[in-house]
Amino acid sequence: MGHQRYIDWVNEQVATHPGRIVLLFLVVTVAFTGGLGAIETETGQEQFIEDLDSYQTFEDIQRDFGASFSESTTTTTLLQKESNALSKQSLVRSLRAQERIADADGMRVSDTSSPARQVARTLDPDATTLGAQITVLEGATEREIDRAIRTTADENPAFTSSVGEDFNRQAASATVTESTVTHDAAEIDNREERVRDIVDTVGGDIRVLGSTPDTITTSLGIVLPAAFVLIVVFLLVAYRDLVDLALGVVAIVMALIWTFGFIGFADIPFNPLLVSVPPLLIAVGIDFGIHVVNRYREARAEGRDIVPAMDVTNSQVLVAFGIVTGTTVIGFLSNLVSAFPPNRDFGIVAAIGIVFTFLIFGVFLPAAKVYVDRLSERYPIPVFSQAPFSSEESAFGRLLSGGVTVAQRTPVIFLLVVLVATAAAGGYATGVSTEFDSDDFLPEEETPDFLQYLGPLAPPETFQSIENRNLRDRHFDQEEQVILYVEGNMRRDDALESLHRASQDPPETIDAEGREAEVTSLVTLIRDRAERDPQFRALVSRNDRNDNGIPDDNLPVIYDALAESGQLEGYLSEDRRSTQVIYTADGTATNGEIAAAGDTVADGYRADASPTGIAIVFNDAGALILDTVLQSLLITLVGSSLFLVGIYWVLEGKPSLGVVNVIPIVVAIIGLVATMRYLGIDFNAINGGILAITVGLGTDYAVHVVHRFADEREQRALEPALRRTVVGTGGALTGSMLTTVGGIGVLVLALNPVIGNFGLLTALSVVYAYLASMFILPSVLVLWDRLRRYDGASGTVADTVFPWTDEPGVTTDQRPPKAASGGEK
């Protein structure tokens, strides 16, 4: 066949120049190490949503009306937790902390806001500095302060939003308050640590909210060593030979270096999803390595010398590796249709990594094995067990052949049971849901106790910033916002009236007073200014034709007056052609309900209005997750199926073997999704490509069985060919499955729960693919063989169900096969 000449060329190079091949691969490995230092880490949720239309709208608003992420200011949030954070002592302590932060060198504090400052201003409106406000509070009695707190709560809505939900107006008490410090600098060295040190000097329990911890590096530091230890243990049991173990480990390390080096050279940021790439490559590398070594040992056990044994090995496994690589690459590249850039990066990196793994285990490992075995014939290199992993006579071999026994006796009944069970699981699996939540990117507040035994690799016992965020979430009402980006000529006389009309009769999800939505816009700015400024009120009145407090004439003059007082910034663009309108939404509503409300209010505007906000962005992302799952699965299944049909047509002349190859994969996919629903695991931005990965890894197991069966069937009758396939390949598959599950399963140790769930799902997909390939695929192969009538005749459905022939007492199982016909009949 056409492909054989390429395999023969590889075999020739491995046989004649194994040392050169080993040296070449080592040189390439050294070259790839140059990219390791260029890897940059990217965390957080923004990388997943930055391409969404709603997020682009949010960026437009930031550009036109507010400080973007690159602006020259930053804020520090302080949380004060006391038995009564509004007591005189606590309020003074809060102000002292703010004063010391403001006085610290390099902190560049431009403003602070806090309940303590608001209460002090109520006591003495002339106390405008932190020092003066401290003096006011220290000189006031507890009763005066309690009265000032109640007055402030009545008159200043900002006060109630900065004290916890347990605020008791009558007792003038709350257990948690929130303060904000604004810095005139985008970056301040060690800002959070310095602020934390400062607030510790005033006593009490004042905490810095803190930024989201970067758990990628910490997770890798836990996952990779754990995976390495587990893999070495499993491989030691599988290989039972130190030299083979060393070669397998070296090949795995090379695959990782090549892949990570590529990430650095390609300038791909290392995102949370890429944490799963090393275990995936290790999993496939283990599988490839075990198959090379096991098939080589089988050939050696049959009496072949080193080179002939490796020729037989490569002739079989290289084709299987190529098929696995092709389908796995298709599965990973299906992530390119994802709406999320990190998923697309994952697809590219994983696909490239699989190709690297194919080259290393398909060329380097055989060459290294030949080279070392030749050396062992000349030098006293210790060699331990060289027996294959299983044999038909062993207890393990008999266990593995359980699927063959079922396939011989009742394949049709067994597959009907599998079909019914799979259909039921498929119906149950349709109930799995999707979500996009910022919590997906955060670790738990406390790390598991057993991780503390890892010594220098141990993570912190608690993540203080997560604890503080949880504290704020528990004590503060987290309102949602619907932000409208309205584009139109805001100089038009009816521009403000149009904004006002759009705020009438809002949907239930939008907070409202009477028929008017709770909204902040140009209209509310004008109303507020008019209440406080008689001169501005007169200006509005002169330009208000219908006398409703909203000017509808000479709007540029109104805007100029607002601009002079600095109130226009943030709500009207410089060119007067766009504005933002902020609606307050019910914080208990779902993202979908808030997004629907946003669409409703946007439809009420005559000008172009685009809704955005955190809830809307997350809702859009959640909807895209399902699209990504379905699209990548469809592409993977169709692409892999066509590839398998084509490759088996070219290699074996039997395209229907490609369809046979897909059946256990479909069973594994349905089983995995049903398990997700049972375990309460939703599809999210991290595991959205898990089904494509299941296809890729599942194809690996099925290909080895199907391809080995096709080779064995050319030489043997059905039953011995199937039994030899399942026992011989099954031993390698079992070792591969155990090491893969161990290697990928360690992702459950990752500090992000969503990464842990990803590892769990990937490990389950491997187990399901293994079980389907070992115990379901044999029955499928029996039916395929009977229907196709491997002796060259055309089979029928009756032949498949009742496999006896015109010859009494003789079945197609017992007939010796004829030469391959060269094409499917």
C-alpha positions in Angstrom: 0.0 0.0 0.0 1.1 3.6 -0.5 1.6 4.3 3.2 3.8 1.3 3.7 6.7 2.9 1.9 6.8 5.7 4.4 6.7 3.3 7.3 9.5 1.3 5.6 11.5 4.4 5.3 11.0 5.2 9.0 11.9 1.6 9.9 15.1 1.8 7.8 16.2 5.0 9.5 15.4 3.6 12.9 17.4 0.4 12.1 20.4 2.1 10.5 20.7 5.4 12.3 19.1 5.2 15.7 21.8 7.2 17.4 21.5 10.1 14.9 17.7 10.2 15.4 18.1 10.3 19.1 20.6 13.1 18.9 18.5 15.1 16.4 15.5 14.9 18.7 17.6 16.0 21.7 18.9 19.0 19.8 15.4 20.0 18.8 14.4 19.7 22.5 17.2 22.0 23.5 16.0 24.5 20.9 12.5 24.5 22.2 13.7 25.2 25.7 14.4 28.7 24.5 10.6 29.4 24.3 10.0 28.4 27.9 11.2 31.7 29.3 8.8 33.7 27.0 5.6 32.2 28.4 3.3 34.8 30.0 0.4 33.9 32.2 -3.1 35.4 31.7 -5.9 34.9 34.3 -9.4 36.1 35.0 -12.6 36.1 33.1 -12.0 39.0 30.7 -10.0 36.8 28.3 -13.1 34.7 27.7 -15.5 37.5 27.1 -13.5 40.2 25.3 -14.8 39.3 21.9 -18.5 39.4 22.8 -20.6 42.2 21.4 -22.0 43.1 24.8 -18.5 43.3 26.2 -17.4 45.5 23.3 -20.3 47.8 24.1 -19.1 47.9 27.7 -15.6 48.9 26.4 -17.2 51.6 24.3 -18.9 53.0 27.4 -15.6 52.9 29.3 -13.9 54.7 26.4 -16.5 57.4 26.0 -17.7 58.1 29.5 -15.4 56.6 32.1 -11.9 55.5 33.0 -10.9 52.5 31.0 -8.7 49.7 32.3 -5.7 51.6 31.2 -6.6 54.9 32.9 -4.2 56.5 35.4 -6.3 55.8 38.5 -6.9 52.8 40.7 -8.8 52.0 43.8 -8.3 50.0 47.0 -11.4 48.7 48.8 -11.3 48.3 52.6 -13.7 46.1 54.5 -14.1 46.8 58.3 -15.6 44.0 60.3 -16.5 44.6 64.0 -19.2 43.7 66.4 -20.4 47.2 65.6 -18.4 48.8 62.8 -20.4 52.0 63.3 -19.3 52.5 66.9 -17.4 55.7 67.7 -14.1 53.7 68.1 -14.6 51.9 64.8 -15.4 55.0 62.9 -12.3 56.8 64.3 -10.3 53.7 63.4 -11.5 53.8 59.9 -10.6 57.4 59.4 -7.2 56.9 60.9 -6.5 54.1 58.5 -7.5 56.3 55.5 -5.4 59.2 56.8 -2.3 57.0 57.2 -2.8 55.6 53.7 -3.1 59.1 52.3 0.0 60.3 54.2 2.2 57.3 53.1 4.9 58.0 50.5 4.1 56.9 47.0 0.4 56.0 47.6 -0.8 59.1 45.7 -4.2 59.2 47.3 -6.6 61.6 45.6 -9.8 60.8 47.5 -11.3 58.5 50.0 -15.0 57.6 50.7 -16.4 55.8 53.7 -19.3 55.8 56.1 -17.1 57.4 58.7 -16.5 60.4 56.5 -20.2 60.8 55.8 -21.1 60.6 59.5 -18.4 63.2 60.3 -19.8 65.6 57.6 -23.3 65.2 59.1 -21.9 66.2 62.5 -19.9 69.1 61.0 -20.4 70.1 57.3 -17.3 72.2 57.5 -15.0 69.2 58.4 -13.7 68.4 54.9 -10.3 66.8 55.7 -9.6 63.5 57.3 -7.9 65.1 60.2 -10.8 67.5 60.9 -13.2 64.6 60.6 -11.2 62.6 63.1 -11.4 65.5 65.6 -15.1 65.8 65.1 -15.8 62.2 65.8 -13.4 62.1 68.8 -15.2 65.1 70.3 -18.7 63.7 69.8 -20.6 61.6 72.2 -21.9 58.1 71.4 -25.4 59.4 71.4 -24.6 62.3 69.0 -22.8 59.8 66.7 -25.8 57.4 66.7 -28.1 60.3 65.9 -25.8 61.4 63.0 -25.8 57.9 61.7 -29.6 57.8 61.5 -29.7 61.2 59.8 -27.0 60.2 57.3 -28.9 57.0 56.5 -32.1 59.1 55.8 -30.4 61.7 53.7 -27.5 60.0 51.9 -28.3 56.8 49.9 -24.5 56.3 49.4 -24.3 55.6 53.1 -26.7 52.7 53.2 -24.9 51.1 50.2 -21.6 51.2 52.0 -22.8 49.4 55.2 -23.8 45.8 55.5 -27.3 44.5 55.0 -27.6 43.9 58.8 -27.5 47.7 59.3 -29.9 48.5 62.2 -31.1 52.1 61.8 -32.6 52.3 65.3 -29.5 50.9 67.0 -27.1 52.7 64.6 -25.1 49.5 64.1 -23.7 47.2 61.4 -21.1 44.5 61.5 -19.4 45.4 58.2 -18.6 48.6 56.4 -16.9 49.3 53.0 -14.5 52.2 52.2 -12.8 53.1 49.0 -9.3 54.8 48.5 -8.6 56.3 45.1 -5.0 56.5 43.9 -3.8 58.8 41.1 -1.7 56.1 39.5 -2.5 53.0 37.4 0.2 51.0 39.1 1.7 51.3 42.6 4.4 48.9 43.6 3.1 46.4 46.2 0.0 48.5 46.7 -2.2 45.9 48.4 0.6 44.7 50.7 1.6 48.2 51.7 -2.1 49.2 52.4 -2.5 46.0 54.4 0.6 46.8 56.5 -0.7 50.4 57.1 -4.2 49.4 58.2 -2.8 46.8 60.6 -1.3 49.7 62.6 -4.6 51.1 63.6 -6.0 47.9 65.2 -9.4 46.3 64.7 -10.3 44.1 61.8 -9.8 46.2 58.6 -9.1 44.2 55.5 -7.9 45.0 52.0 -10.4 43.4 49.5 -7.5 42.3 47.3 -7.3 41.2 43.7 -8.0 37.8 42.4 -5.2 35.4 43.3 -3.2 33.8 40.4 -3.6 30.1 41.0 -2.3 28.9 37.7 1.3 28.7 38.7 0.4 27.2 42.1 -1.9 24.7 40.5 0.8 23.6 38.0 3.3 23.3 40.9 0.9 20.8 42.6 -0.5 19.0 39.5 2.6 18.4 37.5 4.7 16.8 40.3 1.7 14.7 41.4 1.0 13.6 37.9 4.7 12.8 37.4 4.8 10.6 40.6 1.6 8.8 39.7 2.7 8.2 36.2 6.2 6.9 37.2 4.5 4.5 39.6 2.0 3.3 37.0 4.6 3.0 34.3 7.0 1.1 36.6 4.2 -1.4 37.1 3.4 -1.5 33.4 6.9 -1.7 32.1 8.5 -3.5 34.9 11.8 -2.4 33.5 13.9 0.6 34.5 15.3 1.2 31.1 11.9 1.2 29.4 10.6 3.4 32.2 13.4 5.9 31.7 12.8 6.0 27.9 9.1 6.6 28.4 9.6 9.4 30.9 12.2 11.1 28.8 9.8 11.0 25.8 7.0 12.5 27.9 9.3 15.3 29.1 10.4 16.0 25.6 6.8 16.3 24.4 6.1 18.8 27.2 9.2 20.9 26.5 8.3 21.0 22.8 4.8 22.1 23.5 5.6 24.6 26.2 8.4 26.0 24.0 5.9 26.4 21.1 3.6 28.3 23.5 6.5 30.7 24.3 7.6 31.1 20.7 4.1 31.6 19.4 3.4 34.2 22.0 0.3 32.4 23.3 -0.7 33.5 26.8 -0.9 30.6 29.3 -4.6 30.7 30.4 -6.4 28.5 33.0 -7.6 26.1 30.3 -4.0 25.3 29.2 -3.3 23.8 32.7 -5.0 20.7 31.2 -2.7 20.4 28.2 0.3 18.8 30.1 -1.9 16.0 31.6 -3.5 15.4 28.2 -0.2 15.1 26.4 1.1 12.9 29.2 -2.0 10.7 28.8 -1.6 10.3 25.0 2.2 9.9 25.4 1.7 7.1 28.0 -0.7 5.3 25.6 1.7 5.6 22.7 4.7 4.5 24.8 3.0 1.5 26.3 1.8 0.3 22.8 5.3 0.6 21.3 6.9 -1.3 24.1 4.2 -3.9 24.5 4.0 -4.6 20.7 7.8 -4.8 20.5 7.8 -7.2 23.4 5.2 -9.4 21.7 7.4 -9.5 18.6 10.5 -10.3 20.6 8.6 -13.0 22.5 7.9 -14.6 19.1 11.6 -15.0 18.5 12.4 -11.9 16.4 15.6 -10.0 16.7 15.7 -6.3 17.6 15.3 -4.7 14.2 12.7 -7.2 12.8 10.7 -6.8 16.0 10.7 -3.1 15.7 9.8 -3.3 12.0 6.7 -5.3 13.0 6.0 -2.9 15.8 6.2 0.2 13.7 4.3 -1.3 10.8 1.4 -1.7 13.1 1.5 1.1 15.7 2.6 3.9 13.4 -0.6 3.5 11.4 -2.6 3.4 14.6 -0.7 6.4 16.0 -1.4 8.3 12.7 -5.1 7.6 12.9 -5.3 8.6 16.6 -3.3 11.8 15.9 -5.5 12.7 13.0 -8.8 12.3 14.9 -7.4 13.9 18.0 -6.2 16.9 16.1 -9.6 17.2 14.5 -11.2 17.1 17.9 -8.9 19.7 19.4 -9.0 22.0 16.4 -12.8 22.0 16.6 -12.3 24.5 19.4 -11.3 27.1 16.8 -15.1 27.7 16.3 -15.3 28.7 19.9 -16.3 32.3 20.7 -13.7 32.3 23.5 -10.1 33.1 22.7 -8.7 30.9 25.4 -10.6 27.9 24.0 -9.2 28.6 20.5 -5.7 28.9 22.0 -6.3 25.6 23.8 -7.3 23.9 20.5 -4.2 25.1 18.7 -1.7 24.2 21.5 -3.3 20.8 22.2 -3.3 19.9 18.5 0.3 20.9 18.0 1.2 19.0 21.2 -0.4 15.9 19.9 1.6 16.1 16.7 4.7 16.6 18.7 3.8 13.5 20.8 3.2 11.5 17.6 6.7 12.4 16.3 8.4 11.7 19.6 6.7 8.4 20.4 6.5 7.3 16.7 10.1 8.0 15.8 12.3 8.9 18.7 11.1 6.2 21.2 11.5 3.3 18.7 15.0 4.6 17.7 16.0 5.0 21.4 14.7 1.5 22.2 16.7 0.0 19.3 19.8 2.0 20.3 19.5 1.0 24.0 18.8 -2.7 23.2 21.8 -2.8 21.0 23.9 -1.4 23.7 22.5 -3.9 26.2 23.8 -6.7 24.0 27.3 -5.3 24.3 27.3 -3.8 27.8 25.9 -5.0 31.1 22.8 -2.8 31.1 20.4 -4.3 33.6 17.2 -5.6 31.9 14.2 -6.7 34.0 11.0 -8.1 32.7 10.5 -8.0 28.9 7.2 -10.0 28.8 4.1 -8.4 27.3 1.6 -7.0 29.7 -0.9 -9.8 29.2 -1.4 -13.1 27.5 -4.4 -15.3 26.7 -3.4 -17.8 29.3 -3.1 -15.4 32.2 -5.9 -14.5 34.6 -5.6 -10.9 33.5 -6.0 -12.0 29.9 -9.1 -14.0 30.7 -10.6 -11.0 32.4 -9.9 -8.8 29.4 -11.5 -11.3 27.1 -14.9 -11.0 28.8 -16.1 -8.8 26.0 -15.0 -11.5 23.5 -17.0 -14.1 25.3 -20.2 -12.0 25.2 -19.5 -11.2 21.6 -19.3 -14.9 20.7 -22.5 -15.9 22.5 -25.1 -13.1 22.4 -23.8 -10.0 20.5 -27.1 -8.9 19.2 -29.0 -9.1 22.5 -26.0 -7.4 24.3 -25.9 -4.5 21.8 -29.7 -4.1 22.0 -29.3 -3.7 25.8 -26.5 -1.2 25.2 -28.6 0.7 22.7 -31.6 1.0 25.0 -29.3 2.0 27.9 -27.5 4.6 25.8 -30.8 6.0 24.5 -32.1 6.4 28.1 -28.8 8.0 29.1 -29.0 10.3 26.1 -32.5 11.5 27.1 -31.3 12.1 30.7 -28.2 13.9 29.3 -30.3 16.6 27.6 -31.0 18.1 31.0 -27.4 19.3 31.5 -27.2 23.1 31.6 -24.6 25.7 30.8 -23.3 28.7 32.8 -20.7 31.4 32.8 -19.9 32.7 36.2 -17.0 34.7 37.6 -16.8 32.2 40.4 -15.6 29.6 37.8 -12.2 31.4 37.9 -11.8 31.7 41.6 -10.4 29.1 44.1 -12.2 28.1 47.2 -11.7 30.2 50.3 -9.9 27.4 52.1 -7.5 24.9 50.4 -7.9 21.2 51.3 -5.9 20.2 54.4 -4.0 17.4 52.7 -2.4 19.9 50.3 -0.6 21.4 53.3 1.6 18.2 53.5 3.3 19.2 50.2 6.0 21.2 51.9 7.3 23.9 49.6 4.6 23.2 47.1 1.8 23.7 49.6 -0.6 26.5 48.7 -1.8 29.0 51.3 -4.2 27.6 53.9 -6.7 30.3 53.0 -6.9 32.9 50.2 -7.5 36.1 52.1 -8.9 37.9 49.0 -11.4 35.2 48.4 -12.4 35.2 52.1 -12.9 39.0 51.9 -14.9 38.8 48.7 -17.2 36.2 50.3 -17.5 38.5 53.3 -18.6 41.4 51.1 -21.1 39.1 49.2 -22.7 38.0 52.4 -23.1 41.4 53.9 -23.8 43.7 50.9 -26.7 43.7 48.6 -25.1 43.1 45.2 -27.3 45.1 42.8 -27.0 44.5 39.1 -26.9 47.1 36.4 -28.2 47.3 32.9 -26.2 49.9 31.0 -27.5 51.3 27.8 -25.1 52.7 25.3 -27.3 55.1 23.3 -26.0 56.5 20.0 -27.7 59.5 18.4 -27.5 63.3 18.1 -27.9 64.4 21.7 -28.2 68.0 20.6 -31.6 67.4 19.1 -34.4 69.1 21.0 -36.2 65.9 21.8 -33.1 63.9 22.9 -33.7 64.2 26.6 -37.4 63.7 26.3 -36.7 60.5 24.5 -34.5 59.3 27.3 -37.2 60.1 29.8 -39.9 58.3 27.8 -37.7 55.2 27.6 -37.6 54.9 31.4 -41.3 54.6 31.8 -43.1 51.3 32.5 -39.9 49.2 32.8 -40.0 45.4 33.0 -40.3 43.8 36.5 -36.6 43.0 36.7 -35.7 46.7 36.6 -36.1 48.5 39.9 -38.7 51.3 39.7 -40.5 53.9 41.7 -44.0 53.9 40.5 -44.0 53.7 36.7 -40.5 55.2 36.3 -37.4 53.1 36.4 -34.6 53.7 38.9 -32.1 55.2 36.4 -29.1 57.4 36.3 -28.8 59.5 33.1 -28.5 63.0 31.7 -32.1 63.5 32.8 -31.4 62.7 36.4 -28.2 64.8 36.4 -30.2 67.8 35.2 -33.0 67.2 37.8 -30.5 66.9 40.7 -28.6 70.0 39.7 -31.8 72.0 39.3 -32.9 71.1 42.8 -29.7 72.4 44.3 -28.9 75.3 42.0 -31.5 78.1 41.5 -29.6 79.6 38.6 -29.4 76.3 36.7 -33.1 75.7 37.6 -34.0 78.9 35.9 -32.0 78.0 32.8 -33.8 74.7 32.6 -37.2 76.3 33.1 -36.6 78.8 30.2 -35.9 75.9 27.9 -38.6 73.5 29.1 -41.6 73.9 26.7 -43.9 71.4 28.4 -42.9 72.3 31.9 -42.0 68.8 33.1 -38.5 69.6 34.3 -36.8 68.2 31.2 -35.3 70.8 28.8 -36.3 70.4 25.2 -34.7 73.5 23.7 -31.1 74.8 23.5 -29.7 71.6 24.8 -26.0 72.5 24.0 -26.4 75.4 26.5 -27.7 73.0 29.2 -24.8 70.7 28.5 -22.2 73.5 28.7 -23.6 74.5 32.1 -23.3 71.0 33.4 -19.8 70.7 32.0 -18.7 73.8 33.9 -19.5 72.0 37.2 -17.8 68.8 36.1 -21.1 66.8 36.2 -21.4 66.0 32.5 -18.3 63.7 32.4 -19.3 60.1 32.4 -22.7 60.5 30.8 -22.2 62.4 27.5 -19.4 61.9 24.9 -17.3 64.9 23.8 -18.9 64.9 20.4 -22.4 64.9 22.0 -23.4 61.9 19.9 -23.6 59.2 22.6 -24.7 58.8 26.1 -25.0 56.1 28.7 -28.1 55.3 30.8 -27.7 53.1 33.9 -30.7 51.1 35.1 -30.7 49.3 38.5 -31.8 45.7 38.2 -33.0 43.2 40.8 -29.8 41.5 42.2 -31.7 38.2 42.8 -32.8 37.9 39.1 -30.9 35.5 36.8 -28.6 36.7 34.1 -31.1 35.6 31.5 -33.9 37.7 33.1 -31.6 40.7 33.4 -30.5 40.3 29.8 -34.2 40.1 28.6 -35.0 43.2 30.6 -32.0 44.9 28.9 -33.3 44.1 25.5 -36.8 45.3 26.5 -35.6 48.7 27.7 -33.3 49.1 24.7 -36.3 48.6 22.3 -37.9 51.6 23.9 -35.3 54.0 22.5 -35.7 55.7 19.2 -32.0 56.0 18.8 -29.6 53.0 18.6 -29.4 51.5 22.1 -27.1 48.6 23.0 -27.5 46.9 26.5 -24.6 45.7 28.5 -23.5 45.1 32.0 -21.9 42.2 33.9 -25.1 40.1 34.0 -25.7 40.6 30.3 -22.1 39.8 29.3 -22.2 36.6 31.4 -25.5 35.7 29.9 -24.2 36.1 26.4 -21.1 34.0 27.3 -23.3 31.3 28.7 -25.4 31.1 25.6 -22.2 30.8 23.5 -20.9 28.0 25.6 -23.8 25.8 24.4 -23.1 26.8 20.8 -19.5 26.0 21.3 -20.2 22.6 22.7 -22.6 21.7 19.9 -20.5 23.1 17.1 -17.2 21.5 18.3 -18.9 18.2 18.9 -20.6 18.2 15.5 -17.3 19.2 13.8 -15.4 16.6 15.7 -17.8 13.7 15.1 -18.3 14.5 11.4 -14.7 15.3 10.8 -13.4 12.2 12.7 -16.0 9.9 11.1 -15.1 11.1 7.6 -11.4 10.8 8.5 -11.8 7.3 9.9 -13.9 6.1 7.0 -11.4 7.5 4.5 -8.3 6.2 6.3 -9.7 2.7 6.7 -10.7 2.8 3.0 -7.2 3.7 2.0 -5.3 1.5 4.4 -7.6 -1.6 4.6 -10.1 -1.3 1.8 -12.8 -1.4 4.4 -14.4 2.0 4.9 -17.1 0.6 7.2 -14.5 0.0 9.8 -14.5 3.7 10.3 -18.1 3.7 11.3 -17.4 0.8 13.6 -14.7 2.9 15.2 -17.1 5.7 16.0 -19.7 3.6 17.8 -17.9 3.3 21.2 -17.0 6.9 21.1 -20.7 7.9 20.8 -21.5 5.7 23.8 -18.7 7.3 25.8 -19.9 10.8 24.9 -23.5 10.2 26.0 -22.4 8.5 29.1 -20.1 11.5 30.0 -22.8 14.1 29.5 -25.3 12.0 31.5 -22.7 11.8 34.3 -22.3 15.6 34.2 -26.0 16.1 34.8 -25.9 13.5 37.6 -23.0 15.1 39.3 -24.4 18.6 38.9 -21.6 19.8 36.6 -22.6 22.4 34.0 -20.9 23.1 30.8 -18.8 26.3 31.3 -16.0 28.2 29.6 -13.4 25.8 30.8 -15.0 22.4 30.1 -16.9 23.5 27.0 -14.6 21.5 24.8 -14.7 18.3 26.9 -16.8 16.4 24.3 -14.3 17.1 21.6 -11.6 15.9 23.9 -13.6 12.8 24.7 -13.8 12.1 20.9 -10.1 12.6 20.6 -9.1 10.3 23.5 -11.9 7.8 22.9 -10.8 7.4 19.3 -7.4 6.4 20.6 -8.7 3.3 22.4 -11.1 2.3 19.6 -8.5 2.7 16.9 -6.0 0.4 18.6 -8.6 -2.3 18.9 -10.1 -1.9 15.4 -6.8 -1.6 13.6 -5.2 -4.5 15.4 -8.3 -6.6 14.7 -8.1 -5.7 10.9 -4.5 -7.0 10.9 -5.2 -10.1 12.9 -8.3 -11.0 10.8 -6.2 -11.2 7.7 -4.4 -14.1 9.3 -6.9 -15.8 11.6 -10.5 -16.8 12.0 -12.9 -14.4 13.7 -12.7 -15.7 17.3 -9.0 -16.2 17.6 -8.4 -12.9 15.8 -10.7 -11.0 18.1 -9.4 -12.7 21.3 -5.8 -12.1 20.3 -6.7 -8.4 19.6 -8.5 -7.8 22.8 -6.0 -9.6 25.0 -2.9 -8.3 23.4 -4.0 -4.7 22.8 -6.2 -4.7 25.8 -3.3 -5.2 28.2 -1.6 -2.1 26.7 -4.9 -0.2 26.8 -5.5 -1.1 30.4 -2.0 0.2 31.4 -2.6 3.3 29.3 -6.1 3.8 30.9 -4.8 3.5 34.4 -1.8 5.9 33.9 -4.0 8.3 31.9 -6.7 8.4 34.6 -4.0 8.9 37.2 -2.2 11.6 35.2 -5.3 13.5 34.3 -7.1 12.8 37.5 -4.6 14.8 39.4 -6.2 17.9 38.0 -8.7 17.5 40.8 -5.9 18.9 43.0 -6.0 22.2 41.1 -7.0 25.1 43.2 -9.7 26.2 40.8 -12.7 23.9 41.3 -13.6 24.2 37.6 -10.2 22.9 36.6 -10.7 20.0 39.0 -14.0 19.2 37.4 -12.3 19.3 34.0 -9.8 16.8 35.2 -12.6 14.6 36.6 -14.6 14.7 33.4 -11.5 14.0 31.2 -10.6 11.0 33.4 -14.2 9.7 33.2 -14.2 10.1 29.4 -11.1 7.9 29.3 -12.7 5.3 31.5 -15.9 5.3 29.4 -13.9 5.1 26.2 -11.8 2.2 27.5 -14.9 0.2 28.7 -16.7 0.8 25.5 -13.7 -0.3 23.4 -13.0 -3.4 25.5 -16.5 -4.7 26.1 -18.9 -3.1 23.5 -16.6 -2.9 20.5 -15.9 -6.7 20.3 -19.7 -7.3 19.8 -19.8 -4.6 17.2 -16.8 -6.2 15.4 -18.5 -9.6 15.4 -21.7 -8.2 13.8 -19.6 -6.2 11.3 -17.6 -9.3 10.4 -20.7 -11.5 10.1 -22.6 -8.9 8.0 -19.7 -8.3 5.8 -18.9 -12.1 5.5 -15.1 -11.8 5.7 -14.7 -14.7 3.3 -15.7 -12.3 0.5 -19.4 -13.1 0.2 -22.2 -10.6 0.9 -23.8 -11.0 4.2 -27.4 -10.3 5.3 -29.1 -9.2 8.4 -30.3 -12.8 9.0 -26.7 -14.0 8.8 -25.8 -11.5 11.5 -28.4 -12.6 13.9 -28.3 -16.3 13.1 -24.6 -16.9 12.1 -24.9 -20.4 10.7 -24.4 -21.2 7.0 -25.5 -23.7 4.4 -22.8 -26.1 5.7 -24.2 -28.0 8.7 -22.4 -27.2 11.8 -20.0 -24.7 10.3 -20.1 -21.0 11.0 -18.3 -18.1 9.6 -16.4 -17.9 12.9 -14.8 -21.2 12.0 -14.0 -20.7 8.3 -10.4 -19.8 7.5 -10.3 -16.4 5.9 -9.5 -15.9 2.3 -7.1 -13.3 1.1 -8.2 -9.8 1.4 -10.4 -8.7 -1.4 -8.9 -5.3 -1.5 -12.2 -3.5 -1.3 -15.5 -3.5 0.6 -18.1 -5.8 -0.7 
